[in-house]
Amino acid sequence: MTTEPRPWRRAWHDALYGENGFFRVSTPANHFSTSAHLGAFAGAVAEIVHRNGFASVVDLGAGGGEMLAALRPLVGADIELIGVELARRPPGLDPDIGWCEEMPQRIDGLLMANEWLDNIPCDIVEVDDAGVVRLLLVDATTGKESLGKPYRSAWLDEWWPLTRPGERAEVGDARDVAWADAVARVEGLAIAIDYGHTRTGGRPPLGTLRSYADGHEVDVVPDGSRDVTAHVAVDSVASATGSGILRQRDALAVLGIDGHRPPLDLARTEPADYLRALSVAGEAGELLARGGLGDFWWLVSDPRGRGTLEA
């Protein structure tokens, strides 16, 4: 069965956020893992809260609430925790943790958006054999692509210019707008964390569109059965919001997270403490790893001058 080809942005949106979209009916942790699934990451978020005296944390794109659940005992019952997610409230989540579909209009504290921007749908374009940039269309049931009408974009001209036949790009202006809207609501710190690229570092010539299901990369088909994601043009988002950008390994180092193993003497004197510390060190090492999660980008916005990562 095939359907009429549509622009990727529309098909992508329906696949993730439509009535039976992936994020409405699936538990993301069953399909892929993120920093938010590691307890050491919650420790870093707790450190931000403590350093700034924030009274609330909003987790945008909260998945199954894993990060908020791990954060609760680290920050205490007085800190308001809110998950923003299209899926229903996870069963068993601490009743003191709030849950809603839409981001609050005002956030007085810390806004975290871990791997949220990469799931904001974009137009996808490709250069044809004549050197013309064209909108890319897709059949949502098969993933088969075809070229559509010529495409002009000031964003492309500035941030991801294309010149050679076969080159592709994800047009990131929708992500710039989405993060700017989020940052404008914050009285504190807004932090978006994602995999991405910069123009100076080199854009991927064939784009970065990917899909994941059941823990594996799979064919990219926007049928609602799998995640659809693409790397973020982090320099463009930063320019649109005045955000600072740094790698996750550097951000976590500022927050005191390291992957050093606990001393062996602790294993003899306090074996339970040693095992806990060893587990934390292992998670920290994963979060800091080059070629892995440590390469993620942090976009840090302080729109009112009321927050910092520094001690």
N, C-alpha and C positions, 0 to 999 in steps of 0.2 A: 504494500500500500504506500502511495506517495501523496504528498500534499503540494499545494501551490508554493513555490519558493517565496520566501519573505526575507527582508533585511535581517541580518544576524541579530541586531539589537532587539527587535521585536520577538524573534523566536527565542532568544536567550532569556529575555524577561519572563515570557510565559513558561519556559522550562523550569525556572527557579521559583517564580513568585505567582504563577497562575493558580487557578483553583486547586489543581492537583500537582502543583509545582514541587520540586525537590525539597525546598526548605519549608514547605508546609506539611509535608507528609513523612519526611525522613529525619533520622537522628544523625547529624553530621559525623559524630564520633564513630559511627558504625562504618563510615566510608573513608575517612582520612583523619590524621592526627595533626594537631596544631600545638603551638606553645602553650595555649590556654589549658591543655589537657595535662600539663606537668605541674606538680605542686610547687616546684621551685619558682615557676613563673608567678604564681599567686603570691609568693614571698616577696618578689620584686614589686608587685603592685601594692602590697601592704606597706612596703618601705616608702613608696611615693605618698601614700595616704598619711603615714606617720610624720614624714618630713614636712609636709605642708599643712597638717592639721585639718585635712578635708573631712567633711561630715558625710559625704556620700560618694558612691561609685556607681556609674552607669556603664554596663557592658553592652555595647551595640553590636548586634549579631551574636547573641549569647549562646547559641547552639543548644546544648543540653544543660546549660547552667553550671558546667564543670568548674570554671574559674571562680565563679561567685561562691559556690559551695566550699571550695578550698580556701577562699578568702575569709569567709565568715569567722572561723575561730582565730584568725590572725589579726583581725581588726577589732573584734569585740562587737557586742550586740548594739552599741550606740550608733554605729556607722550604718547609714541607710544604703542598701544594696539593691540595684534594680537591673533586671535583664530585659533587653529589648530584642524580641524575636517573633517571627511570624508563626512559628509552631506553637502548639499549646504548651502550657506550663508543664515542665517535666514532673512526673510523679515522684514523690519522695523529697522534692526540693524543700529546704528549710522554709517554713511558712512565713518567716520574717523577711525573706527575700522577695522583693516585688517583681512582677512580671507583666509586660505589656507589649503590644504590637508596634506602637509608635513611640518614637523618641520624645521625651519630655520637652516642652517649650523652653524650659530654663533648667540648667544643670549647675548646681552650686557645689562644685567639687571636681571630681575626676571623671572624664569620659574616656573609655577604652574602646577601640574598634580594632579587634584582632582579626586579620584576614576578612575584612568586610569590604574594603574598596575593590578587591579583585573580583568580587561577585556582582559589582554594579555593571550592568550590560552596556556595551559600547557598539557603535557602528564599526564594522570591519570593512576595510577597503583593500583593493589589490590593483597593481599597475598592469594594464593589458599589454599586448604585444606592440601596440602603437605608442606606448608610453603614457597612456591616459589613465589617471586614477579613477577607479570605478567602485561603486558600492557592491559589496559581496552579499549574495543571497544564499539561502540555505533551505533545503527541504527538512522540515523538523522531524520527520519519521525515519529518514535514511541518513541525514547528514551530508547529502550530496550538495555541492556548492556550484553556483553559477555567477557570472558577472552581470551586474545591473547597470544602471545609468551612471554617467560621469559624476564625480563627487568633488566638490570644492569645500575647503575648510580652512579657516584662518588658524585654527589650532594645529592642523597638520603642517601648515606652512611654517609655523614657529617651532613646534616641538618634535615633529616626526616627518620631515620632508621625504618624499619618495621619488625616485628617479628611474629606477631600473625595472624592466618588465619582470613580473613575478614577485616583486617586493610586496609585503603586506604590512598593515598596521592596525592596531586597535585605537580608535579615536577617543582620547581620554577626557574630552571636555565635560562629559556628564559626571565623571568622578571628581573633577575640580569643583563643580557646582555642589555636588552632594557633600563633600567634606567642608566646603565653605559654609554651607547651611548648618552643619553640625557644630562647627567651631563657633559660629555666631551665637549659639545657645549657651555657651559655657562661661561660667564665672569660676575659673580655676584652670585646670590643664586639660587639653584634649590631645590624645595620643592615638594615632593610627599606625598599625603595624602590619607590614605586608611584604611579599616578595615583589621586586620591581627592577626598574632600570632607569638610567639617566641618558640624556643625549650625549654628554661628554664621555660617558662610559661606553656608549655604543648601543643603539637600539637593535633588537633582534630583527634581521632582515625578513624573516618569514613569520613574524608575529609570535605570540606566546599562548594562543588558545589551547586549553587542555580540558580533559574531563577525568573524573575519578569516581570509582564505585567499588565498594567492598574492599577497600584498602589497596586498590591497584589503579594504575592509569589505564583508561579504556578509550575507545574511539569517541571522538567528539560528535555527539548527536544530541540536539536540544529537544529531547522527548520527555523530560521530566524524571527519568530514571537515574540520572547521574548529575554530579556537580558539573558546572561549566564555569571556568575561571580563566583569567588572563592577568599577566603581570601588570603592575601599576607604573605609569610614568611619574615617578615620585617627584622629580624636579618640577614638573608642571603643577602638581597638586600643591607642593610647597610654595611655589610662586603665587598661586591663587589665594593662599591662606596665610602667608607670612610665617609658615612653619619652618622650624629647624629640622634638618634631616641628619641622621646618624645610623650606623649599623647597630643591630641588636646587641652584638657582642660588646660594643662600646657603651651603649646605654646601660646594659646590665652591670658592666664593670663600675660605672658611676654609682650604681645602686648597691654595690657591695656584693654582687653575686660572682662567685668563682667556682671552678671545678676541682679545687684541691681536695684530695682525699684526707679524711681525718687521720690523726696519728694512730699508729698501731697500738700504742700503749693503751689507748681508750678501749680497744677490743678486749683487753685483759681486765681492766678495772670496771668498765661500764659497757658490757657487750650490747645491751639494747640501744644505748645512746650511740654506740659506734655504728650499728646497722642503720639507724635512722640517718646519721650524718653521712654515711656512705651512699645511701639512696639519694639524699639531697645533692651530693656532689656529682653523682651520675647524671641526674636531671640537669644540673647546672652545666655540666659539660656538653650535654646535648643542645641546650639553649644557646651556648656560646660557640658551637662548632663552626669552623670555616667550611664552606661548601655545603652547609646545612642551615639550620635555624639561625645561627649566628650571622649569616649574610642578610637576613631580613632587614628591612629599613624601618626605622621609627620616624614618623612625622610628628613633631612635638610643637603644639601651639599653646601659647600663653596669651590669649587675646586681651586680658584685662591686667596683666602684670601681677598675677596673684598666685603663681605656681612655679615650681622648678623641680628638676631632677636632682639638683645638688643637695648635699647635706646642709 
